[in-house]
Amino acid sequence: MKKADVIDLVKYHYADNELEFKNQAVRIANDFYNKGDSMLSQEIMQIISSRKSIFQKSEDSIVEDNLTVAKLDTKDMLLPKAITNDINGIVNAVKRKAPGINKFLFVGSPGTGKTESAKQIAKQLNRKLLIVDFNGLIDSKLGKSMKNVTKMFKAINELPSLEEYIILFDEIDAVALDRINQNDSREMGRVTSTFLRQFDNLNPDVVLIATTNLFKYLDKALARRFDATVDFDRYTENDKIEVAKYLLKEYMKQYKGLRKDMNFFEKIIRYSDVPNPGNLRNLIKVSLAFSDPDDPYDYLRQLYIRLYGDIPTVNAFDFTQREFSILHKKQKEGQA
């Protein structure tokens, strides 16, 4: 775990950015897991999974508030060919009404395009995407959580026109982490068991997609119930570089006076542990927005700062003299 990870965790907390706070905690847990400290990793995951919300509303209003239709305003995505083939396969299966193929699990790290791909599938099929927020269904009282889950499935099964919807269980791990490995397994395990029973009684006409960043912790009984699993952690470094270059070209259209330097841009990105597409998108957007309007190359300097911190005093990355000058704002206006 890096110092920057802790700083980001604190930053997300004070910004009330719960989603990024959770994602950052997951990244830290996975880092400990990969370094052999599975006990600490598991403890972090238990803390995340035990989070509960307290509502002062009726159970019916809680369910209604946590079923929302998503805006399908997504643009084309650059996914690796293997993932694209799986996405196209899901579209084909739904169009063909393939018997017994209607429940799909998207797994992978944060920022790999799971939720956006679900939106793309709904868009291609001309269906509405109905998102279920499980974090909002979990109550401080166990009995209410179980009732909320039951009512949620009932609401889905009784939708008047199921063929008009794709149901998205976003971050399904909120209710379906491994019951055996949780400290509060007796309580949350009963919620998971309720979820599994309701899942088995899901209307066969429902087309359902679930996403998780925590597949290794997901209840194995639930994982087996999906008809197909799509792994979004199949980006190579070159795949991510191509996504970054595509995003830069798209976002640069919104600004005047900037100059492209794809070779230097790629060099800056490639020297890092290349982030996932979702993080690349934010990095590039902020770097462009924060750049000096009077310096056409300052977005490259801003990008470097966000990836590595301070501008280097020594050219450790074998940048050209021109590139090194750009980082130090010595590039003259109009110099090619």
BELMOLIN-V154200 format. One record per residue. N is the residue number from 1. PHI is phi as a letter, one per 40 degrees, with the letter a starting at -180 (none if undefined). Layout:
N,PHI  N,PHI
This chain:
1,none  2,c  3,d  4,c  5,c  6,c  7,c  8,c  9,c  10,c  11,c  12,c  13,c  14,c  15,c  16,f  17,c  18,c  19,c  20,c  21,d  22,c  23,c  24,c  25,c  26,c  27,c  28,c  29,c  30,c  31,c  32,c  33,c  34,c  35,c  36,g  37,c  38,c  39,c  40,c  41,d  42,c  43,c  44,c  45,c  46,c  47,c  48,c  49,c  50,c  51,c  52,b  53,b  54,b  55,b  56,b  57,b  58,c  59,c  60,c  61,c  62,c  63,c  64,c  65,c  66,b  67,b  68,b  69,c  70,c  71,c  72,c  73,b  74,c  75,c  76,d  77,b  78,c  79,b  80,d  81,d  82,c  83,c  84,d  85,c  86,c  87,c  88,c  89,c  90,c  91,d  92,c  93,c  94,c  95,c  96,c  97,f  98,d  99,c  100,g  101,b  102,a  103,b  104,b  105,b  106,b  107,b  108,i  109,c  110,d  111,g  112,c  113,h  114,c  115,c  116,c  117,c  118,c  119,c  120,c  121,c  122,c  123,c  124,c  125,c  126,f  127,b  128,c  129,b  130,c  131,c  132,b  133,c  134,c  135,d  136,c  137,c  138,c  139,b  140,c  141,b  142,d  143,d  144,c  145,c  146,c  147,c  148,c  149,c  150,c  151,c  152,c  153,c  154,c  155,c  156,c  157,c  158,b  159,d  160,c  161,b  162,c  163,c  164,c  165,b  166,b  167,c  168,b  169,c  170,c  171,f  172,c  173,c  174,d  175,b  176,b  177,c  178,d  179,c  180,c  181,c  182,c  183,c  184,c  185,c  186,c  187,c  188,c  189,c  190,c  191,c  192,c  193,c  194,c  195,d  196,c  197,c  198,c  199,c  200,c  201,c  202,c  203,d  204,c  205,c  206,c  207,b  208,b  209,b  210,b  211,b  212,a  213,c  214,b  215,d  216,c  217,b  218,c  219,d  220,c  221,c  222,c  223,d  224,c  225,c  226,c  227,c  228,a  229,b  230,b  231,c  232,c  233,c  234,b  235,c  236,c  237,c  238,c  239,d  240,c  241,c  242,c  243,c  244,c  245,c  246,c  247,c  248,c  249,c  250,c  251,c  252,c  253,c  254,c  255,b  256,b  257,g  258,c  259,b  260,c  261,a  262,c  263,c  264,c  265,d  266,c  267,c  268,c  269,c  270,c  271,c  272,c  273,c  274,d  275,c  276,c  277,d  278,c  279,c  280,c  281,d  282,c  283,d  284,c  285,d  286,c  287,c  288,c  289,c  290,c  291,c  292,c  293,c  294,c  295,b  296,c  297,b  298,c  299,c  300,c  301,c  302,c  303,c  304,d  305,c  306,c  307,c  308,b  309,h  310,c  311,c  312,c  313,c  314,b  315,c  316,c  317,b  318,g  319,c  320,c  321,c  322,c  323,c  324,c  325,c  326,c  327,c  328,c  329,f  330,b  331,c  332,c  333,d  334,g  335,c  336,c
